[in-house]
Amino acid sequence: MQIYKVGGAVRDRLLGRTVTERDWVVVGASAEQMLDLGYRPVGSDFPVFLHPQSGEEYALARTERKSGRGYGGFIFHASPDVTLEEDLIRRDLTVNAMAEDDQGHIIDPYGGQRDLAAKVLRHVSPAFAEDPLRVLRVARFAARYAPLGFSVAPETLALMRQLSESGELDALTPERSWKEISRALLEPRPDVFVQVLRDCGALKALLPEVDTLFGIPQPAAHHPEIDTGVHVLSVLRQCAEHQQPLTVRWAALLHDVGKGLTPEGEWPRHIAHEHKGLKLIRIINQRCKAPKDCAELALLVGEYHTHGHRALELKPSTLLKLLQSFDVFRRPQRFAEFVAACEMDARGRLGFEQREYPQAAYLLGAADAARQVAVQPLLAQGFKGAELGEALERERLQALKAYKQQQAQ
């Protein structure tokens, strides 16, 4: 029985990165032996065990054979006679197919160290094309390691294109896709994730509404980058540089999908794209099974982001309606995330990356001014029920009028 550290822990140590989690493979052992040693079994698909002390995952060396569609369509075989090399060859990328023994020696049968040095993400074997989930995983790794200069090998991209065109991506469950998409959006270069998906044809299969945006022009006066798809990538990059949460990044990805519905004869203008896009955002949220907080913010940003950009011109009554749309008095965080998404949208334009965005402070200040209106004096005056609601709205409107006047001075 021999135990090896494998995968990401080996890769990241060689890259000099912090190792956050460790996985182990056990060669020459049976499930019964693992149980006898006190390891706890997890999952039913293949033999993985939790270490009795550390709780880390230890998997028996295994081989796999394609048996059906999708990432779950595999038959696994684990036994004491499966070698380390046989286990490593079923992994996705050479940089993830290295092992380390207890002496710190690297076992690297498929050139992972060579590809780390060359900064290339390359598939281990042709079996890569059997698992559609790997398209998303490789694009995610590209997003993580792009700041270090990594790119996807052309032959690997070709296999990813083959997978995208085969219809295999349709076999991915929304839950599994969302797990990869959400993790990728939180990587240092989420724009690279989207670009790699587009390069291999997967974006068209997974998020056709976003894929359509590439090649659609916008007015050069507001968008010097012109291309809507390029703009979306720039907004995502700003989200990463400003360390925005997943909710803001998801909203940023979808905020302009309505521009894909503009008739070509109306280009480069996109009248009412905010409202046109709402049905598409609902469809995407549903298809991807996006969590409620991400889904809600995406819809609100889609509908109101141009309000955010025009904040300084809004009438107090319009400003109050905007605040009410966000339920800002009970959910202030959601409005703050909306403001952040608007700022990322404004900065995600060629030459505007460092430009000030005074609308952000103005909107947050307006929300504070409206929130400071106290209910107690109105109750003391005898207001209740619907009349109390109307009185509260009047007072908030007055507070916003005073705020606007103060800001203008």
C-alpha atoms as one frame of an Amber mdcrd trajectory, in Angstrom:
protein
   0.000   0.000   0.000   1.500   3.326  -1.142   0.037   6.790  -0.656   0.710
   9.772  -2.947  -0.300  13.412  -2.863  -1.903  14.220  -6.235  -3.438  16.931
  -8.383  -3.799  20.561  -7.385  -1.670  20.356  -4.233   1.338  19.171  -6.271
   0.691  21.674  -9.064   0.334  24.671  -6.757   3.379  23.771  -4.651   5.497
  23.664  -7.820   4.049  27.051  -8.835   4.891  28.498  -5.424   1.222  29.106
  -4.675  -0.566  28.524  -1.380  -1.926  24.979  -1.203  -5.475  25.190   0.128
  -6.554  21.548  -0.033  -4.795  18.222  -0.504  -5.962  15.082  -2.252  -4.371
  11.671  -1.958  -4.395   8.504  -4.046  -3.816   5.078  -2.538  -2.143   2.400
  -4.677  -2.154  -1.303  -3.807  -5.025  -1.271  -1.305  -8.615  -2.494  -1.205
 -11.695  -0.810   0.216 -11.724  -3.378   3.030  -8.165  -2.457   4.037  -9.089
   1.225   4.132 -12.078   0.524   6.376  -9.931  -1.640   8.658  -7.517   1.290
   9.048 -10.367   3.540  10.206 -10.953   5.523   6.990 -14.575   6.603   6.493
 -16.172   5.978   3.077 -17.858   8.863   1.195 -20.027   8.699  -1.914 -21.179
   5.619  -3.755 -19.798   6.298  -7.262 -16.203   5.303  -6.538 -14.091   4.432
  -3.495 -13.122   7.653  -1.741 -12.400   7.739   1.968 -11.864  10.393   4.626
  -8.747  10.148   6.799  -9.705   9.324  10.411  -7.689  12.284  11.790  -7.253
  14.942   9.088 -10.567  14.411   7.249  -8.708  14.765   3.911  -9.821  12.691
   0.915  -8.005   9.496   0.023  -9.125   7.770  -3.202  -8.173   4.283  -4.308
  -6.256   4.269  -7.594  -8.803   3.660 -10.344  -9.378   3.459 -14.063 -12.503
   4.574 -15.893 -14.344   3.697 -19.072 -16.934   5.755 -20.944 -20.357   4.123
 -20.705 -22.858   6.876 -21.536 -23.439  10.579 -22.121 -22.297  13.363 -19.869
 -19.758  13.690 -17.094 -21.480  10.931 -15.102 -21.422   8.362 -17.900 -18.387
   6.383 -16.711 -17.707   2.956 -15.231 -14.953   3.022 -12.598 -12.659   0.155
 -11.707 -10.638   0.296  -8.485  -8.474  -2.561  -7.266  -5.034  -3.088  -5.665
  -3.518  -3.854  -9.077  -4.309  -0.420 -10.630  -1.022   1.471 -10.964  -0.337
   5.126 -10.175   0.318   5.815 -13.890  -3.052   4.273 -14.825  -4.771   6.473
 -12.254  -2.997   9.659 -13.402  -3.718   9.151 -17.110  -7.471   9.518 -16.557
  -7.009  13.075 -15.224  -7.804  16.160 -17.302  -4.595  18.208 -17.649  -0.925
  17.275 -17.466  -0.399  19.886 -14.731  -3.046  18.050 -12.671  -1.633  14.576
 -13.419   1.431  14.670 -11.169   1.944  12.876  -7.864   4.324  13.332  -4.949
   5.554  10.597  -2.618   6.259  10.935   1.095   9.894  11.869   0.326   8.787
  14.837  -1.808   9.758  13.170  -5.106   7.571  14.115  -8.082   6.115  11.353
 -10.245   5.317  12.980 -13.575   4.676  10.451 -16.362   2.786  12.865 -18.672
   4.931  16.016 -18.737   3.181  18.178 -16.172   6.375  19.920 -15.033   7.322
  20.647 -18.643   3.900  22.250 -19.228   4.113  24.222 -15.986   7.411  25.670
 -17.194   5.929  26.414 -20.630   2.735  27.810 -18.981   0.487  25.561 -21.037
  -2.772  23.855 -20.065  -2.668  20.606 -22.057  -4.850  17.480 -21.912  -3.294
  14.234 -20.703  -4.856  11.832 -23.218  -7.546  11.632 -25.934  -9.908  10.381
 -23.197 -10.185  14.090 -22.252 -12.888  14.391 -24.922 -15.111  11.881 -23.115
 -16.049  14.245 -20.273 -17.926  17.477 -21.184 -17.362  18.971 -17.730 -13.684
  19.316 -18.648 -14.526  22.105 -21.087 -15.683  24.231 -18.152 -12.850  23.083
 -15.889 -10.109  23.977 -18.384 -11.695  27.389 -19.024 -11.782  27.889 -15.240
  -8.106  26.961 -14.885  -7.329  29.378 -17.720  -9.113  32.121 -15.724  -7.140
  31.243 -12.597  -3.682  31.050 -14.139  -3.958  33.731 -16.849  -2.190  36.280
 -14.581   0.811  33.901 -14.562   0.814  33.795 -18.369  -0.882  30.412 -18.875
  -2.914  29.600 -21.982  -4.748  26.565 -23.365  -2.786  24.365 -25.797  -4.237
  24.562 -29.352  -4.737  20.773 -29.506  -6.618  20.858 -26.189  -8.792  23.719
 -27.441  -9.533  21.587 -30.520 -10.757  18.731 -28.283 -12.863  21.213 -26.311
 -14.383  22.392 -29.606 -15.101  18.780 -30.536 -16.919  18.314 -27.220 -18.879
  21.539 -27.686 -20.022  20.521 -31.173 -20.922  16.960 -30.152 -23.908  18.010
 -28.036 -22.299  16.414 -24.964 -22.533  19.726 -23.067 -26.326  19.272 -23.094
 -25.838  16.303 -20.751 -24.410  18.524 -17.987 -26.843  19.151 -15.149 -27.536
  22.828 -14.352 -26.221  22.275 -10.810 -22.865  20.924 -12.030 -22.522  23.666
 -14.667 -23.356  26.364 -12.128 -20.732  25.039  -9.723 -18.041  25.501 -12.409
 -19.407  28.813 -13.727 -19.688  30.354 -10.259 -16.173  29.236  -9.283 -14.774
  30.534 -12.582 -16.444  33.932 -12.191 -14.608  34.322  -8.868 -11.194  33.590
 -10.398  -8.690  36.445 -11.026  -9.613  36.642 -14.746 -13.282  35.685 -15.235
 -13.137  37.382 -18.645 -10.643  34.715 -19.770 -13.110  32.006 -18.731 -15.771
  33.486 -21.020 -13.280  34.050 -23.846 -12.005  30.446 -23.723 -15.586  29.138
 -23.752 -16.240  31.299 -26.776 -13.049  30.177 -28.518 -14.107  26.522 -28.326
 -17.793  27.056 -29.132 -19.002  26.218 -25.620 -20.340  29.712 -24.863 -22.800
  29.344 -27.743 -24.028  26.062 -26.231 -24.138  27.185 -22.575 -24.920  30.935
 -22.731 -26.013  31.724 -26.309 -27.462  35.060 -25.169 -23.982  36.216 -24.098
 -22.260  34.690 -27.136 -24.572  36.705 -29.429 -23.239  39.988 -28.026 -19.864
  39.615 -29.752 -19.880  41.607 -32.956 -22.814  43.821 -31.949 -21.728  47.507
 -32.031 -22.507  50.246 -29.498 -22.172  54.041 -29.924 -18.460  54.873 -29.936
 -19.054  58.080 -27.929 -20.149  56.061 -24.877 -18.339  52.825 -25.700 -14.964
  53.392 -27.379 -14.469  49.600 -27.424 -17.641  49.450 -29.621 -18.163  45.644
 -29.477 -20.761  44.691 -26.818 -19.142  41.323 -26.119 -15.750  42.952 -25.587
 -17.438  45.410 -23.202 -18.905  42.550 -21.130 -15.441  40.970 -20.838 -14.018
  44.327 -19.708 -16.741  44.719 -17.071 -15.948  41.236 -15.725 -12.284  42.144
 -15.541 -13.130  45.275 -13.559 -15.232  43.134 -11.202 -12.199  40.949 -10.505
  -9.826  43.894 -10.075 -12.236  45.462  -7.575 -12.860  42.097  -5.861 -16.605
  42.152  -6.332 -18.720  39.258  -4.978 -20.312  36.579  -7.153 -23.685  38.368
  -7.249 -22.119  41.451  -8.869 -20.067  39.355 -11.314 -23.116  37.356 -12.434
 -25.092  40.576 -12.935 -22.156  42.049 -14.885 -22.094  39.047 -17.212 -25.797
  39.427 -18.045 -26.467  43.156 -17.788 -26.416  43.869 -21.540 -27.989  40.707
 -23.016 -30.934  42.823 -24.204 -28.639  44.391 -26.816 -28.626  41.032 -28.570
 -32.310  41.617 -29.421 -31.799  45.007 -31.116 -32.650  44.797 -34.849 -29.535
  45.299 -36.959 -31.094  48.318 -38.665 -31.122  50.181 -35.316 -27.422  49.579
 -34.504 -25.405  50.995 -32.828 -28.237  52.343 -30.629 -30.037  49.963 -28.281
 -33.295  51.625 -27.247 -34.980  49.982 -24.218 -32.400  47.178 -24.122 -32.801
  47.164 -20.343 -36.428  45.995 -20.515 -35.922  43.744 -23.535 -33.158  41.932
 -21.702 -35.256  40.986 -18.668 -36.908  37.981 -20.315 -33.488  36.698 -21.418
 -32.027  37.153 -17.925 -34.966  35.185 -16.481 -34.359  32.386 -19.000 -30.626
  32.268 -18.186 -31.231  32.333 -14.420 -33.646  29.440 -14.758 -31.445  27.428
 -17.135 -28.371  27.809 -14.906 -30.324  27.390 -11.649 -28.625  30.544 -10.385
 -29.081  31.081  -6.622 -31.768  33.544  -5.618 -29.402  36.391  -4.654 -27.540
  36.167  -7.986 -30.760  35.835 -10.011 -32.461  38.817  -8.322 -29.487  41.156
  -8.627 -28.995  40.239 -12.301 -32.605  41.218 -13.054 -32.388  44.469 -11.096
 -29.063  45.478 -12.662 -30.386  44.575 -16.109 -33.424  46.791 -15.628 -31.924
  49.752 -13.791 -28.204  50.075 -14.665 -28.845  53.059 -16.939 -30.696  54.709
 -14.028 -27.484  54.259 -12.056 -25.439  56.010 -14.733 -27.951  58.914 -14.837
 -28.237  59.117 -11.040 -27.174  62.775 -10.835 -29.970  63.763 -13.251 -32.793
  61.750 -11.660 -35.725  63.597 -10.107 -36.170  62.908  -6.378 -39.417  61.048
  -7.146 -37.615  58.767  -9.642 -34.807  58.257  -7.160 -37.313  57.204  -4.499
 -38.936  54.713  -6.885 -35.488  53.298  -7.640 -34.771  52.825  -3.942 -38.172
  51.199  -3.416 -37.549  48.807  -6.332 -34.566  47.471  -4.409 -36.421  47.274
  -1.084 -33.496  49.354   0.121 -35.012  50.014   3.538 -34.917  46.316   4.428
 -32.140  45.105   2.100 -29.438  47.809   1.930 -26.744  45.325   0.846 -28.530
  44.517  -2.402 -28.614  48.197  -3.388 -24.916  48.563  -2.552 -24.200  45.619
  -4.898 -26.301  47.275  -7.620 -24.245  50.460  -7.266 -21.040  48.399  -7.493
 -22.300  46.683 -10.666 -23.092  50.082 -12.240 -19.604  51.321 -11.411 -18.007
  48.203 -12.938 -20.153  48.717 -16.052 -18.969  52.325 -16.341 -15.310  51.372
 -15.818 -15.553  48.463 -18.261 -15.136  50.797 -21.229 -11.956  51.475 -23.154
 -10.188  54.429 -21.548 -12.693  54.722 -18.678 -11.069  52.153 -16.351  -9.603
  54.802 -13.995 -12.354  57.409 -14.476 -14.173  58.622 -11.364 -17.762  57.439
 -10.909 -19.445  60.055  -8.659 -22.814  58.336  -9.165 -21.774  55.635  -6.672
 -21.355  57.958  -3.687 -24.421  59.949  -4.753 -26.694  56.883  -4.860 -25.432
  55.468  -1.561 -25.860  58.903   0.032 -29.420  59.132  -1.294 -30.227  55.736
   0.203 -28.852  56.883   3.571 -30.853  60.113   3.423 -34.097  58.230   2.754
 -33.325  55.644   5.440 -32.805  58.323   8.080 -36.475  59.319   7.956 -37.840
  58.102  11.308 -41.218  56.388  11.645 -41.698  57.265  15.339 -42.658  60.975
  14.871 -45.271  59.951  12.296 -46.757  57.392  14.692 -46.820  60.082  17.364
 -48.843  62.255  14.976 -51.452  59.489  14.781 -50.642  58.056  11.345 -51.333
  54.357  10.913 -52.023  51.789   8.200 -52.041  53.033   4.617 -51.886  56.660
   5.788 -48.644  55.923   7.661 -47.130  54.454   4.465 -48.130  57.538   2.466
 -46.774  59.908   5.113 -43.502  57.982   5.268 -43.177  58.182   1.479 -43.803
  61.960   1.554 -41.127  62.444   4.221 -38.632  60.316   2.291 -39.331  62.320
  -0.853 -38.693  65.545   1.069 -35.443  64.069   2.420 -34.329  63.223  -1.120
 -35.230  66.709  -2.363 -33.138  68.208   0.426 -30.296  65.771  -0.334 -30.314
  66.652  -4.043 -30.283  70.360  -3.255 -27.429  69.918  -0.802 -25.381  67.943
  -3.358 -25.921  70.633  -5.992 -24.375  73.341  -3.834
